[in-house]
Amino acid sequence: LPPAGKLTSVFLQRFGHTATRNVVRLEGERLMAFLDRESVSVGDSLAGYQIVCAGERVLGAGFAKAGVLRSQLPKTWRLG
C-alpha cells in the first residue's frame, strides 16, 4: 500500500498526468474560483482527495466532501 497522506501540488503537477482515477477537470468560473482558493461545487459522487486539472494541465490537489471541492493549493499561489 502507498503511504497515507496528501500528495503535494508540486508532485501532482509533475506526475499527476498519469492518474486514471480521482481526476476533476475545471473550467470557466469554477476554475477561477478554485485558483482563488474558494470552494466549488462538484458531483456528490466525489469524495476524498482529487487531482484538479484545467484541460490537460494538472493544477494540484483538492478535497471533495458532500459535493464541494475545497482547494488544497498553497496559499502563496492564490490569485489576486
C-alpha positions as CSV (number, residue, x, y, z in Angstrom):
1,L,0.0,0.0,0.0
2,P,1.2,3.6,-0.7
3,P,1.9,5.7,2.4
4,A,-1.1,7.6,3.8
5,G,-1.4,11.4,3.4
6,K,-1.9,14.1,0.8
7,L,0.4,14.4,-2.2
8,T,1.8,17.8,-2.7
9,S,0.6,20.1,-5.5
10,V,4.2,20.2,-6.9
11,F,4.3,16.3,-7.0
12,L,0.9,16.2,-8.7
13,Q,2.0,18.8,-11.3
14,R,4.9,16.6,-12.2
15,F,3.3,13.1,-12.1
16,G,-0.5,13.7,-12.0
17,H,-0.9,13.4,-15.7
18,T,-0.5,9.6,-15.3
19,A,-3.6,9.4,-13.0
20,T,-6.6,7.5,-14.2
21,R,-8.9,8.0,-11.1
22,N,-9.8,10.9,-8.8
23,V,-9.3,13.5,-11.5
24,V,-11.5,16.6,-11.7
25,R,-11.4,18.9,-14.7
26,L,-12.5,22.5,-14.1
27,E,-13.1,25.4,-16.5
28,G,-14.5,28.9,-16.6
29,E,-15.8,30.4,-13.4
30,R,-15.3,27.2,-11.3
31,L,-11.7,27.2,-12.4
32,M,-11.1,30.8,-11.4
33,A,-12.8,30.3,-8.1
34,F,-10.6,27.2,-7.4
35,L,-7.5,29.1,-8.3
36,D,-8.6,31.8,-5.8
37,R,-8.8,29.1,-3.1
38,E,-12.6,29.2,-3.0
39,S,-14.7,26.0,-2.7
40,V,-16.6,24.9,-5.8
41,S,-19.5,22.5,-6.3
42,V,-18.8,19.2,-7.9
43,G,-20.7,15.9,-8.2
44,D,-21.9,14.3,-5.0
45,S,-20.2,11.0,-6.0
46,L,-16.7,12.6,-5.5
47,A,-15.1,12.1,-2.1
48,G,-11.6,12.5,-0.7
49,Y,-8.5,13.9,-2.4
50,Q,-8.8,14.7,-6.1
51,I,-6.3,15.8,-8.8
52,V,-7.6,19.0,-10.2
53,C,-6.9,19.8,-13.9
54,A,-7.6,22.7,-16.3
55,G,-7.8,21.0,-19.7
56,E,-4.8,18.7,-19.7
57,R,-2.7,20.7,-17.2
58,V,-2.6,19.4,-13.7
59,L,-3.0,22.3,-11.1
60,G,-2.7,20.4,-7.9
61,A,-5.0,18.8,-5.2
62,G,-8.5,19.4,-3.9
63,F,-10.5,17.7,-1.3
64,A,-14.1,16.7,-2.1
65,K,-16.8,16.2,0.5
66,A,-20.6,16.5,0.3
67,G,-20.5,17.8,-3.3
68,V,-18.0,20.6,-2.5
69,L,-14.4,20.7,-3.7
70,R,-12.0,22.6,-1.5
71,S,-8.7,23.9,-2.8
72,Q,-5.6,22.4,-1.4
73,L,-3.3,24.7,-3.4
74,P,-0.7,26.5,-1.4
75,K,-1.8,29.9,-0.1
76,T,1.1,31.6,-1.8
77,W,-0.4,30.5,-5.2
78,R,-3.6,32.4,-4.7
79,L,-4.8,34.8,-7.4
80,G,-5.1,38.5,-6.7
